[in-house]
Amino acid sequence: MQSRRRRVQGDDGMTTAEYAVGTVAACAFAAVLYQVVTGDSVLTGLTDLVNSALATLS
């Protein structure tokens, strides 16, 4: 029973390499998302949407 516990406990969680790959992937995704959100087309679209919503309220 104890040897089985050791094997199962050894597989818990991610290894350091997996954390590193996951962190790099998350950073790359964040950089792409930031570029998309701060792009001119998104800014223009959001501005038009807000202006349209405000125009319908007044």
C-alpha distance matrix in Angstrom:
0.0 3.8 5.5 5.2 6.5 8.9 10.2 10.8 12.4 14.5 16.2 17.2 21.0 23.8 24.5 27.8 29.6 28.7 30.1 33.2 33.8 33.4 35.7 38.3 38.2 38.6 41.5 43.2 43.0 44.4 47.3 48.2 48.1 50.3 52.8 53.0 53.5 56.0 57.9 61.5 60.9 58.2 60.4 63.4 61.5 60.2 63.6 65.3 62.8 63.4 67.1 67.1 65.2 67.6 70.6 69.6 69.3 72.7
3.8 0.0 3.8 5.3 5.1 6.4 8.9 10.0 10.5 12.4 14.8 15.8 19.5 22.1 22.5 25.5 27.5 27.0 28.2 31.1 32.2 31.9 33.9 36.6 36.8 37.2 39.9 41.7 41.8 43.1 45.8 47.0 47.0 48.9 51.5 52.0 52.4 54.7 56.8 60.4 60.0 57.4 59.4 62.5 60.9 59.4 62.8 64.6 62.3 62.7 66.5 66.7 64.8 67.0 70.1 69.3 68.9 72.3
5.5 3.8 0.0 3.8 5.4 5.1 6.5 8.8 10.0 10.8 13.2 15.0 18.6 20.8 20.8 23.9 25.5 25.2 26.8 29.5 30.4 30.4 32.7 35.0 35.3 36.0 38.7 40.3 40.5 42.0 44.5 45.6 45.9 48.0 50.3 50.8 51.5 53.8 55.7 59.4 59.0 56.5 58.6 61.7 60.1 58.9 62.3 64.1 61.8 62.5 66.2 66.4 64.7 67.0 70.0 69.3 69.1 72.5
5.2 5.3 3.8 0.0 3.8 5.4 5.2 6.3 8.6 10.0 11.4 13.1 16.9 19.2 19.9 23.3 24.7 23.9 25.5 28.5 29.0 28.7 31.2 33.6 33.5 34.2 37.1 38.5 38.5 40.1 42.8 43.6 43.8 46.0 48.3 48.6 49.3 51.8 53.6 57.2 56.6 54.1 56.3 59.3 57.5 56.4 59.8 61.5 59.1 59.9 63.6 63.6 61.9 64.4 67.3 66.4 66.3 69.7
6.5 5.1 5.4 3.8 0.0 3.8 5.4 5.2 5.9 8.4 10.2 10.9 14.7 17.4 18.3 21.5 23.5 22.6 23.7 26.9 27.7 27.1 29.3 32.0 32.1 32.4 35.2 37.0 36.9 38.2 41.0 42.1 42.0 44.1 46.6 47.0 47.4 49.9 51.9 55.5 55.0 52.4 54.4 57.5 55.8 54.4 57.8 59.6 57.3 57.8 61.5 61.7 59.9 62.2 65.2 64.4 64.1 67.5
8.9 6.4 5.1 5.4 3.8 0.0 3.8 5.5 5.2 6.1 8.9 10.3 13.8 16.0 16.1 19.2 21.1 20.7 22.0 24.8 25.9 25.8 27.8 30.3 30.8 31.3 33.9 35.7 35.9 37.3 39.8 41.1 41.3 43.2 45.6 46.3 46.8 49.1 51.1 54.7 54.5 51.9 54.0 57.1 55.7 54.4 57.7 59.6 57.4 58.0 61.7 62.0 60.3 62.6 65.6 65.0 64.8 68.1
10.2 8.9 6.5 5.2 5.4 3.8 0.0 3.8 5.5 5.2 6.8 9.3 12.9 14.7 14.9 18.3 19.6 19.0 20.8 23.6 24.1 24.1 26.6 28.8 28.9 29.8 32.5 33.9 34.1 35.8 38.3 39.3 39.6 41.8 44.0 44.5 45.3 47.7 49.4 53.1 52.7 50.2 52.5 55.5 54.0 52.9 56.3 58.1 55.9 56.7 60.4 60.6 59.0 61.4 64.4 63.8 63.7 67.1
10.8 10.0 8.8 6.3 5.2 5.5 3.8 0.0 3.8 5.4 5.5 6.9 10.6 13.1 14.3 17.8 19.3 18.0 19.5 22.7 23.1 22.6 25.1 27.6 27.4 27.9 30.8 32.4 32.2 33.8 36.5 37.4 37.5 39.7 42.1 42.4 43.0 45.5 47.3 50.9 50.4 47.8 50.0 53.1 51.4 50.2 53.6 55.3 53.1 53.8 57.5 57.6 56.0 58.4 61.3 60.6 60.5 63.9
12.4 10.5 10.0 8.6 5.9 5.2 5.5 3.8 0.0 3.8 5.4 5.4 9.0 11.7 12.6 15.8 17.9 17.0 17.8 21.1 22.1 21.5 23.5 26.2 26.5 26.7 29.4 31.3 31.3 32.6 35.3 36.5 36.5 38.4 41.0 41.5 42.0 44.3 46.3 50.0 49.7 47.1 49.0 52.2 50.7 49.3 52.6 54.6 52.4 52.9 56.6 56.9 55.2 57.4 60.5 59.9 59.7 63.0
14.5 12.4 10.8 10.0 8.4 6.1 5.2 5.4 3.8 0.0 3.8 5.7 8.6 10.1 10.1 13.3 15.1 14.7 16.0 18.8 19.8 19.8 21.9 24.3 24.8 25.5 27.9 29.7 30.1 31.5 33.9 35.1 35.6 37.4 39.7 40.5 41.2 43.4 45.3 49.0 48.8 46.4 48.4 51.6 50.3 49.1 52.4 54.3 52.4 53.0 56.6 57.1 55.6 57.8 60.8 60.4 60.3 63.5
16.2 14.8 13.2 11.4 10.2 8.9 6.8 5.5 5.4 3.8 0.0 3.8 6.5 8.0 9.0 12.6 13.9 12.6 14.3 17.3 17.7 17.4 19.9 22.2 22.2 23.0 25.7 27.2 27.3 29.0 31.5 32.5 32.8 34.9 37.2 37.7 38.5 40.8 42.6 46.2 45.9 43.5 45.6 48.7 47.2 46.2 49.6 51.4 49.4 50.1 53.8 54.1 52.6 55.0 57.9 57.4 57.5 60.7
17.2 15.8 15.0 13.1 10.9 10.3 9.3 6.9 5.4 5.7 3.8 0.0 3.8 6.9 8.9 12.3 14.2 12.4 13.2 16.7 17.4 16.4 18.6 21.4 21.4 21.5 24.3 26.2 26.1 27.3 30.1 31.2 31.2 33.2 35.7 36.2 36.7 39.0 41.0 44.6 44.3 41.7 43.7 46.9 45.4 44.1 47.4 49.3 47.2 47.7 51.4 51.8 50.2 52.4 55.5 55.0 54.8 58.1
21.0 19.5 18.6 16.9 14.7 13.8 12.9 10.6 9.0 8.6 6.5 3.8 0.0 3.8 6.7 9.7 11.7 9.5 9.7 13.4 14.2 12.8 14.9 17.8 17.9 17.8 20.6 22.6 22.5 23.6 26.4 27.6 27.6 29.5 32.0 32.6 33.0 35.3 37.4 41.0 40.8 38.2 40.1 43.4 42.0 40.6 43.9 45.9 43.9 44.4 48.1 48.6 47.1 49.2 52.3 52.0 51.8 55.0
23.8 22.1 20.8 19.2 17.4 16.0 14.7 13.1 11.7 10.1 8.0 6.9 3.8 0.0 3.8 6.6 8.0 5.8 6.5 9.9 10.6 9.8 12.0 14.6 14.9 15.3 17.9 19.7 20.0 21.3 23.8 25.1 25.5 27.3 29.6 30.4 31.1 33.2 35.1 38.8 38.8 36.4 38.4 41.6 40.4 39.3 42.5 44.6 42.8 43.5 47.0 47.6 46.4 48.6 51.5 51.4 51.4 54.5
24.5 22.5 20.8 19.9 18.3 16.1 14.9 14.3 12.6 10.1 9.0 8.9 6.7 3.8 0.0 3.8 5.5 5.2 6.4 8.7 10.1 10.6 12.3 14.4 15.4 16.4 18.4 20.1 21.1 22.4 24.4 26.0 26.8 28.4 30.5 31.7 32.6 34.4 36.2 40.0 40.2 38.0 39.9 43.2 42.3 41.2 44.4 46.5 45.0 45.7 49.1 49.9 48.8 50.9 53.9 53.9 54.0 57.0
27.8 25.5 23.9 23.3 21.5 19.2 18.3 17.8 15.8 13.3 12.6 12.3 9.7 6.6 3.8 0.0 3.8 5.4 5.1 6.2 8.7 9.8 10.4 12.3 14.2 15.2 16.4 18.4 19.9 20.9 22.5 24.5 25.5 26.7 28.7 30.3 31.2 32.6 34.6 38.4 38.9 36.8 38.5 41.9 41.2 40.2 43.2 45.5 44.2 44.8 48.1 49.2 48.2 50.1 53.1 53.4 53.4 56.3
29.6 27.5 25.5 24.7 23.5 21.1 19.6 19.3 17.9 15.1 13.9 14.2 11.7 8.0 5.5 3.8 0.0 3.8 5.4 5.0 6.2 8.5 9.8 10.6 12.3 14.1 15.3 16.6 18.3 19.9 21.1 22.7 24.2 25.6 27.2 28.8 30.1 31.6 33.1 36.9 37.3 35.5 37.4 40.7 40.1 39.3 42.4 44.6 43.4 44.2 47.5 48.5 47.7 49.8 52.6 53.0 53.3 56.1
28.7 27.0 25.2 23.9 22.6 20.7 19.0 18.0 17.0 14.7 12.6 12.4 9.5 5.8 5.2 5.4 3.8 0.0 3.8 5.4 5.1 6.0 8.4 9.9 10.5 12.1 14.1 15.3 16.3 18.1 19.9 21.1 22.2 24.0 25.8 27.0 28.2 30.0 31.6 35.3 35.4 33.4 35.5 38.7 37.8 37.1 40.2 42.3 40.9 41.8 45.2 45.9 45.1 47.3 50.1 50.2 50.6 53.5
30.1 28.2 26.8 25.5 23.7 22.0 20.8 19.5 17.8 16.0 14.3 13.2 9.7 6.5 6.4 5.1 5.4 3.8 0.0 3.8 5.5 5.1 6.0 8.6 9.8 10.3 12.1 14.1 15.2 16.2 18.2 20.0 20.7 22.1 24.3 25.6 26.5 28.1 30.0 33.8 34.2 32.0 33.7 37.1 36.3 35.3 38.3 40.6 39.3 39.8 43.2 44.2 43.2 45.2 48.1 48.4 48.5 51.4
33.2 31.1 29.5 28.5 26.9 24.8 23.6 22.7 21.1 18.8 17.3 16.7 13.4 9.9 8.7 6.2 5.0 5.4 3.8 0.0 3.8 5.4 5.1 6.2 8.6 9.9 10.6 12.3 14.2 15.3 16.5 18.5 19.9 20.9 22.7 24.5 25.6 26.9 28.6 32.4 33.0 31.1 32.8 36.2 35.8 34.9 37.8 40.2 39.2 39.8 43.0 44.2 43.5 45.4 48.2 48.8 49.0 51.7
33.8 32.2 30.4 29.0 27.7 25.9 24.1 23.1 22.1 19.8 17.7 17.4 14.2 10.6 10.1 8.7 6.2 5.1 5.5 3.8 0.0 3.8 5.5 5.2 6.1 8.6 9.9 10.6 12.2 14.2 15.4 16.6 18.2 19.9 21.3 22.7 24.2 25.8 27.1 30.9 31.2 29.5 31.5 34.6 34.0 33.5 36.6 38.7 37.6 38.6 41.8 42.7 42.2 44.3 47.0 47.4 47.9 50.7
33.4 31.9 30.4 28.7 27.1 25.8 24.1 22.6 21.5 19.8 17.4 16.4 12.8 9.8 10.6 9.8 8.5 6.0 5.1 5.4 3.8 0.0 3.8 5.5 5.1 6.1 8.6 9.9 10.5 12.2 14.2 15.4 16.3 18.1 20.1 21.1 22.2 24.1 25.7 29.5 29.6 27.5 29.5 32.7 31.9 31.1 34.2 36.3 35.0 35.9 39.2 40.1 39.3 41.4 44.2 44.5 44.9 47.7
35.7 33.9 32.7 31.2 29.3 27.8 26.6 25.1 23.5 21.9 19.9 18.6 14.9 12.0 12.3 10.4 9.8 8.4 6.0 5.1 5.5 3.8 0.0 3.8 5.4 5.1 6.1 8.6 9.9 10.5 12.3 14.3 15.2 16.3 18.4 20.0 20.8 22.2 24.2 28.0 28.5 26.4 28.1 31.4 31.0 30.0 32.9 35.3 34.2 34.7 38.0 39.2 38.4 40.3 43.1 43.7 43.9 46.6
38.3 36.6 35.0 33.6 32.0 30.3 28.8 27.6 26.2 24.3 22.2 21.4 17.8 14.6 14.4 12.3 10.6 9.9 8.6 6.2 5.2 5.5 3.8 0.0 3.8 5.5 5.1 6.1 8.6 9.8 10.5 12.4 14.2 15.2 16.7 18.5 19.9 21.1 22.6 26.4 27.0 25.3 27.1 30.3 30.1 29.5 32.3 34.6 33.9 34.7 37.8 38.9 38.6 40.5 43.1 43.9 44.4 46.9
38.2 36.8 35.3 33.5 32.1 30.8 28.9 27.4 26.5 24.8 22.2 21.4 17.9 14.9 15.4 14.2 12.3 10.5 9.8 8.6 6.1 5.1 5.4 3.8 0.0 3.8 5.5 5.1 6.1 8.6 9.9 10.7 12.2 14.1 15.5 16.6 18.2 20.0 21.2 25.0 25.1 23.4 25.5 28.6 27.9 27.5 30.6 32.6 31.7 32.8 35.9 36.8 36.4 38.6 41.1 41.6 42.3 45.0
38.6 37.2 36.0 34.2 32.4 31.3 29.8 27.9 26.7 25.5 23.0 21.5 17.8 15.3 16.4 15.2 14.1 12.1 10.3 9.9 8.6 6.1 5.1 5.5 3.8 0.0 3.8 5.5 5.1 6.1 8.6 10.0 10.4 12.1 14.3 15.3 16.2 18.1 19.8 23.6 23.8 21.6 23.5 26.8 26.1 25.2 28.3 30.5 29.4 30.1 33.4 34.4 33.8 35.8 38.5 39.0 39.5 42.2
41.5 39.9 38.7 37.1 35.2 33.9 32.5 30.8 29.4 27.9 25.7 24.3 20.6 17.9 18.4 16.4 15.3 14.1 12.1 10.6 9.9 8.6 6.1 5.1 5.5 3.8 0.0 3.8 5.4 5.0 6.2 8.7 9.8 10.4 12.4 14.3 15.2 16.3 18.2 22.0 22.8 20.8 22.3 25.7 25.6 24.7 27.4 29.9 29.2 29.8 32.9 34.2 33.9 35.6 38.3 39.2 39.6 42.0
43.2 41.7 40.3 38.5 37.0 35.7 33.9 32.4 31.3 29.7 27.2 26.2 22.6 19.7 20.1 18.4 16.6 15.3 14.1 12.3 10.6 9.9 8.6 6.1 5.1 5.5 3.8 0.0 3.8 5.4 5.1 6.3 8.6 9.9 10.8 12.5 14.3 15.5 16.6 20.4 20.9 19.5 21.4 24.5 24.3 24.0 26.8 29.0 28.5 29.6 32.4 33.6 33.6 35.5 37.9 38.9 39.6 42.0
43.0 41.8 40.5 38.5 36.9 35.9 34.1 32.2 31.3 30.1 27.3 26.1 22.5 20.0 21.1 19.9 18.3 16.3 15.2 14.2 12.2 10.5 9.9 8.6 6.1 5.1 5.4 3.8 0.0 3.8 5.5 5.2 6.1 8.5 10.0 10.6 12.2 14.2 15.4 19.1 19.1 17.2 19.4 22.5 21.8 21.4 24.5 26.5 25.7 26.8 29.8 30.8 30.6 32.7 35.1 35.8 36.6 39.2
44.4 43.1 42.0 40.1 38.2 37.3 35.8 33.8 32.6 31.5 29.0 27.3 23.6 21.3 22.4 20.9 19.9 18.1 16.2 15.3 14.2 12.2 10.5 9.8 8.6 6.1 5.0 5.4 3.8 0.0 3.8 5.5 5.0 6.0 8.6 9.8 10.4 12.0 14.0 17.7 18.3 16.0 17.6 21.0 20.6 19.8 22.6 25.0 24.2 24.9 27.9 29.2 28.9 30.7 33.3 34.2 34.7 37.2
47.3 45.8 44.5 42.8 41.0 39.8 38.3 36.5 35.3 33.9 31.5 30.1 26.4 23.8 24.4 22.5 21.1 19.9 18.2 16.5 15.4 14.2 12.3 10.5 9.9 8.6 6.2 5.1 5.5 3.8 0.0 3.8 5.5 5.1 6.3 8.7 10.0 10.6 12.2 15.9 17.0 15.4 16.8 20.1 20.3 19.9 22.4 24.8 24.6 25.4 28.1 29.6 29.7 31.3 33.8 35.0 35.7 37.9
48.2 47.0 45.6 43.6 42.1 41.1 39.3 37.4 36.5 35.1 32.5 31.2 27.6 25.1 26.0 24.5 22.7 21.1 20.0 18.5 16.6 15.4 14.3 12.4 10.7 10.0 8.7 6.3 5.2 5.5 3.8 0.0 3.8 5.4 5.2 6.3 8.7 10.1 10.6 14.3 14.7 13.4 15.5 18.4 18.2 18.4 21.1 23.0 22.9 24.2 26.8 27.9 28.3 30.2 32.4 33.5 34.5 36.8
48.1 47.0 45.9 43.8 42.0 41.3 39.6 37.5 36.5 35.6 32.8 31.2 27.6 25.5 26.8 25.5 24.2 22.2 20.7 19.9 18.2 16.3 15.2 14.2 12.2 10.4 9.8 8.6 6.1 5.0 5.5 3.8 0.0 3.8 5.4 5.1 6.1 8.5 9.8 13.4 13.5 11.3 13.4 16.5 15.9 15.5 18.5 20.5 19.9 21.1 23.9 25.0 25.1 27.0 29.4 30.3 31.2 33.6
50.3 48.9 48.0 46.0 44.1 43.2 41.8 39.7 38.4 37.4 34.9 33.2 29.5 27.3 28.4 26.7 25.6 24.0 22.1 20.9 19.9 18.1 16.3 15.2 14.1 12.1 10.4 9.9 8.5 6.0 5.1 5.4 3.8 0.0 3.8 5.4 5.2 6.0 8.3 12.0 13.0 11.0 12.0 15.5 15.7 15.0 17.3 19.9 19.8 20.4 23.0 24.7 24.8 26.3 28.7 30.1 30.7 32.8
52.8 51.5 50.3 48.3 46.6 45.6 44.0 42.1 41.0 39.7 37.2 35.7 32.0 29.6 30.5 28.7 27.2 25.8 24.3 22.7 21.3 20.1 18.4 16.7 15.5 14.3 12.4 10.8 10.0 8.6 6.3 5.2 5.4 3.8 0.0 3.8 5.6 5.4 5.9 9.7 10.9 9.9 11.3 14.2 14.9 15.1 17.2 19.4 19.9 20.9 23.1 24.7 25.4 26.9 29.0 30.5 31.6 33.4
53.0 52.0 50.8 48.6 47.0 46.3 44.5 42.4 41.5 40.5 37.7 36.2 32.6 30.4 31.7 30.3 28.8 27.0 25.6 24.5 22.7 21.1 20.0 18.5 16.6 15.3 14.3 12.5 10.6 9.8 8.7 6.3 5.1 5.4 3.8 0.0 3.8 5.6 5.2 8.6 8.6 7.1 9.5 12.1 12.1 12.5 15.1 16.9 17.0 18.5 20.8 22.0 22.7 24.6 26.5 27.8 29.1 31.1
53.5 52.4 51.5 49.3 47.4 46.8 45.3 43.0 42.0 41.2 38.5 36.7 33.0 31.1 32.6 31.2 30.1 28.2 26.5 25.6 24.2 22.2 20.8 19.9 18.2 16.2 15.2 14.3 12.2 10.4 10.0 8.7 6.1 5.2 5.6 3.8 0.0 3.8 5.5 8.4 8.7 5.9 7.3 10.6 10.6 9.9 12.5 14.8 14.7 15.6 18.2 19.6 20.0 21.7 23.9 25.2 26.2 28.2
56.0 54.7 53.8 51.8 49.9 49.1 47.7 45.5 44.3 43.4 40.8 39.0 35.3 33.2 34.4 32.6 31.6 30.0 28.1 26.9 25.8 24.1 22.2 21.1 20.0 18.1 16.3 15.5 14.2 12.0 10.6 10.1 8.5 6.0 5.4 5.6 3.8 0.0 3.8 6.6 8.5 6.9 6.7 10.1 11.4 10.8 12.4 15.1 15.8 16.3 18.4 20.4 21.1 22.2 24.3 26.2 27.0 28.6
57.9 56.8 55.7 53.6 51.9 51.1 49.4 47.3 46.3 45.3 42.6 41.0 37.4 35.1 36.2 34.6 33.1 31.6 30.0 28.6 27.1 25.7 24.2 22.6 21.2 19.8 18.2 16.6 15.4 14.0 12.2 10.6 9.8 8.3 5.9 5.2 5.5 3.8 0.0 3.8 5.6 5.6 6.3 8.7 10.2 11.0 12.4 14.4 15.6 16.8 18.4 20.1 21.4 22.7 24.3 26.2 27.6 29.1
61.5 60.4 59.4 57.2 55.5 54.7 53.1 50.9 50.0 49.0 46.2 44.6 41.0 38.8 40.0 38.4 36.9 35.3 33.8 32.4 30.9 29.5 28.0 26.4 25.0 23.6 22.0 20.4 19.1 17.7 15.9 14.3 13.4 12.0 9.7 8.6 8.4 6.6 3.8 0.0 3.8 5.5 5.1 6.0 8.4 9.9 10.4 12.0 14.1 15.3 16.2 18.0 19.8 20.9 22.1 24.3 25.9 27.0
60.9 60.0 59.0 56.6 55.0 54.5 52.7 50.4 49.7 48.8 45.9 44.3 40.8 38.8 40.2 38.9 37.3 35.4 34.2 33.0 31.2 29.6 28.5 27.0 25.1 23.8 22.8 20.9 19.1 18.3 17.0 14.7 13.5 13.0 10.9 8.6 8.7 8.5 5.6 3.8 0.0 3.8 5.5 5.1 6.0 8.6 9.8 10.5 12.1 14.3 15.2 16.3 18.2 19.9 20.8 22.6 24.6 26.0
58.2 57.4 56.5 54.1 52.4 51.9 50.2 47.8 47.1 46.4 43.5 41.7 38.2 36.4 38.0 36.8 35.5 33.4 32.0 31.1 29.5 27.5 26.4 25.3 23.4 21.6 20.8 19.5 17.2 16.0 15.4 13.4 11.3 11.0 9.9 7.1 5.9 6.9 5.6 5.5 3.8 0.0 3.8 5.4 5.0 6.1 8.4 9.8 10.4 12.2 14.1 15.1 16.4 18.2 19.7 21.2 22.8 24.6
60.4 59.4 58.6 56.3 54.4 54.0 52.5 50.0 49.0 48.4 45.6 43.7 40.1 38.4 39.9 38.5 37.4 35.5 33.7 32.8 31.5 29.5 28.1 27.1 25.5 23.5 22.3 21.4 19.4 17.6 16.8 15.5 13.4 12.0 11.3 9.5 7.3 6.7 6.3 5.1 5.5 3.8 0.0 3.8 5.5 5.2 6.1 8.6 9.8 10.6 12.1 14.1 15.3 16.4 18.1 20.1 21.4 22.7
63.4 62.5 61.7 59.3 57.5 57.1 55.5 53.1 52.2 51.6 48.7 46.9 43.4 41.6 43.2 41.9 40.7 38.7 37.1 36.2 34.6 32.7 31.4 30.3 28.6 26.8 25.7 24.5 22.5 21.0 20.1 18.4 16.5 15.5 14.2 12.1 10.6 10.1 8.7 6.0 5.1 5.4 3.8 0.0 3.8 5.5 5.1 6.1 8.5 10.0 10.4 12.1 14.2 15.3 16.2 18.4 20.2 21.3
61.5 60.9 60.1 57.5 55.8 55.7 54.0 51.4 50.7 50.3 47.2 45.4 42.0 40.4 42.3 41.2 40.1 37.8 36.3 35.8 34.0 31.9 31.0 30.1 27.9 26.1 25.6 24.3 21.8 20.6 20.3 18.2 15.9 15.7 14.9 12.1 10.6 11.4 10.2 8.4 6.0 5.0 5.5 3.8 0.0 3.8 5.4 5.1 6.1 8.7 9.9 10.5 12.2 14.2 15.2 16.7 18.7 20.3
60.2 59.4 58.9 56.4 54.4 54.4 52.9 50.2 49.3 49.1 46.2 44.1 40.6 39.3 41.2 40.2 39.3 37.1 35.3 34.9 33.5 31.1 30.0 29.5 27.5 25.2 24.7 24.0 21.4 19.8 19.9 18.4 15.5 15.0 15.1 12.5 9.9 10.8 11.0 9.9 8.6 6.1 5.2 5.5 3.8 0.0 3.8 5.4 5.0 6.2 8.5 9.7 10.5 12.2 14.1 15.5 16.8 18.7
63.6 62.8 62.3 59.8 57.8 57.7 56.3 53.6 52.6 52.4 49.6 47.4 43.9 42.5 44.4 43.2 42.4 40.2 38.3 37.8 36.6 34.2 32.9 32.3 30.6 28.3 27.4 26.8 24.5 22.6 22.4 21.1 18.5 17.3 17.2 15.1 12.5 12.4 12.4 10.4 9.8 8.4 6.1 5.1 5.4 3.8 0.0 3.8 5.4 5.2 6.1 8.5 9.9 10.6 12.1 14.4 15.6 16.7
65.3 64.6 64.1 61.5 59.6 59.6 58.1 55.3 54.6 54.3 51.4 49.3 45.9 44.6 46.5 45.5 44.6 42.3 40.6 40.2 38.7 36.3 35.3 34.6 32.6 30.5 29.9 29.0 26.5 25.0 24.8 23.0 20.5 19.9 19.4 16.9 14.8 15.1 14.4 12.0 10.5 9.8 8.6 6.1 5.1 5.4 3.8 0.0 3.8 5.5 5.1 6.0 8.5 9.9 10.3 12.3 14.4 15.6
62.8 62.3 61.8 59.1 57.3 57.4 55.9 53.1 52.4 52.4 49.4 47.2 43.9 42.8 45.0 44.2 43.4 40.9 39.3 39.2 37.6 35.0 34.2 33.9 31.7 29.4 29.2 28.5 25.7 24.2 24.6 22.9 19.9 19.8 19.9 17.0 14.7 15.8 15.6 14.1 12.1 10.4 9.8 8.5 6.1 5.0 5.4 3.8 0.0 3.8 5.5 5.1 6.2 8.6 9.8 10.8 12.7 14.7
63.4 62.7 62.5 59.9 57.8 58.0 56.7 53.8 52.9 53.0 50.1 47.7 44.4 43.5 45.7 44.8 44.2 41.8 39.8 39.8 38.6 35.9 34.7 34.7 32.8 30.1 29.8 29.6 26.8 24.9 25.4 24.2 21.1 20.4 20.9 18.5 15.6 16.3 16.8 15.3 14.3 12.2 10.6 10.0 8.7 6.2 5.2 5.5 3.8 0.0 3.8 5.4 5.1 6.1 8.5 10.0 10.8 12.6
67.1 66.5 66.2 63.6 61.5 61.7 60.4 57.5 56.6 56.6 53.8 51.4 48.1 47.0 49.1 48.1 47.5 45.2 43.2 43.0 41.8 39.2 38.0 37.8 35.9 33.4 32.9 32.4 29.8 27.9 28.1 26.8 23.9 23.0 23.1 20.8 18.2 18.4 18.4 16.2 15.2 14.1 12.1 10.4 9.9 8.5 6.1 5.1 5.5 3.8 0.0 3.8 5.5 5.1 6.0 8.7 10.0 10.8
67.1 66.7 66.4 63.6 61.7 62.0 60.6 57.6 56.9 57.1 54.1 51.8 48.6 47.6 49.9 49.2 48.5 45.9 44.2 44.2 42.7 40.1 39.2 38.9 36.8 34.4 34.2 33.6 30.8 29.2 29.6 27.9 25.0 24.7 24.7 22.0 19.6 20.4 20.1 18.0 16.3 15.1 14.1 12.1 10.5 9.7 8.5 6.0 5.1 5.4 3.8 0.0 3.8 5.5 5.1 6.4 8.9 10.3
65.2 64.8 64.7 61.9 59.9 60.3 59.0 56.0 55.2 55.6 52.6 50.2 47.1 46.4 48.8 48.2 47.7 45.1 43.2 43.5 42.2 39.3 38.4 38.6 36.4 33.8 33.9 33.6 30.6 28.9 29.7 28.3 25.1 24.8 25.4 22.7 20.0 21.1 21.4 19.8 18.2 16.4 15.3 14.2 12.2 10.5 9.9 8.5 6.2 5.1 5.5 3.8 0.0 3.8 5.4 5.3 6.6 9.1
67.6 67.0 67.0 64.4 62.2 62.6 61.4 58.4 57.4 57.8 55.0 52.4 49.2 48.6 50.9 50.1 49.8 47.3 45.2 45.4 44.3 41.4 40.3 40.5 38.6 35.8 35.6 35.5 32.7 30.7 31.3 30.2 27.0 26.3 26.9 24.6 21.7 22.2 22.7 20.9 19.9 18.2 16.4 15.3 14.2 12.2 10.6 9.9 8.6 6.1 5.1 5.5 3.8 0.0 3.8 5.4 5.2 6.5
70.6 70.1 70.0 67.3 65.2 65.6 64.4 61.3 60.5 60.8 57.9 55.5 52.3 51.5 53.9 53.1 52.6 50.1 48.1 48.2 47.0 44.2 43.1 43.1 41.1 38.5 38.3 37.9 35.1 33.3 33.8 32.4 29.4 28.7 29.0 26.5 23.9 24.3 24.3 22.1 20.8 19.7 18.1 16.2 15.2 14.1 12.1 10.3 9.8 8.5 6.0 5.1 5.4 3.8 0.0 3.8 5.5 5.5
69.6 69.3 69.3 66.4 64.4 65.0 63.8 60.6 59.9 60.4 57.4 55.0 52.0 51.4 53.9 53.4 53.0 50.2 48.4 48.8 47.4 44.5 43.7 43.9 41.6 39.0 39.2 38.9 35.8 34.2 35.0 33.5 30.3 30.1 30.5 27.8 25.2 26.2 26.2 24.3 22.6 21.2 20.1 18.4 16.7 15.5 14.4 12.3 10.8 10.0 8.7 6.4 5.3 5.4 3.8 0.0 3.8 5.6
69.3 68.9 69.1 66.3 64.1 64.8 63.7 60.5 59.7 60.3 57.5 54.8 51.8 51.4 54.0 53.4 53.3 50.6 48.5 49.0 47.9 44.9 43.9 44.4 42.3 39.5 39.6 39.6 36.6 34.7 35.7 34.5 31.2 30.7 31.6 29.1 26.2 27.0 27.6 25.9 24.6 22.8 21.4 20.2 18.7 16.8 15.6 14.4 12.7 10.8 10.0 8.9 6.6 5.2 5.5 3.8 0.0 3.8
72.7 72.3 72.5 69.7 67.5 68.1 67.1 63.9 63.0 63.5 60.7 58.1 55.0 54.5 57.0 56.3 56.1 53.5 51.4 51.7 50.7 47.7 46.6 46.9 45.0 42.2 42.0 42.0 39.2 37.2 37.9 36.8 33.6 32.8 33.4 31.1 28.2 28.6 29.1 27.0 26.0 24.6 22.7 21.3 20.3 18.7 16.7 15.6 14.7 12.6 10.8 10.3 9.1 6.5 5.5 5.6 3.8 0.0
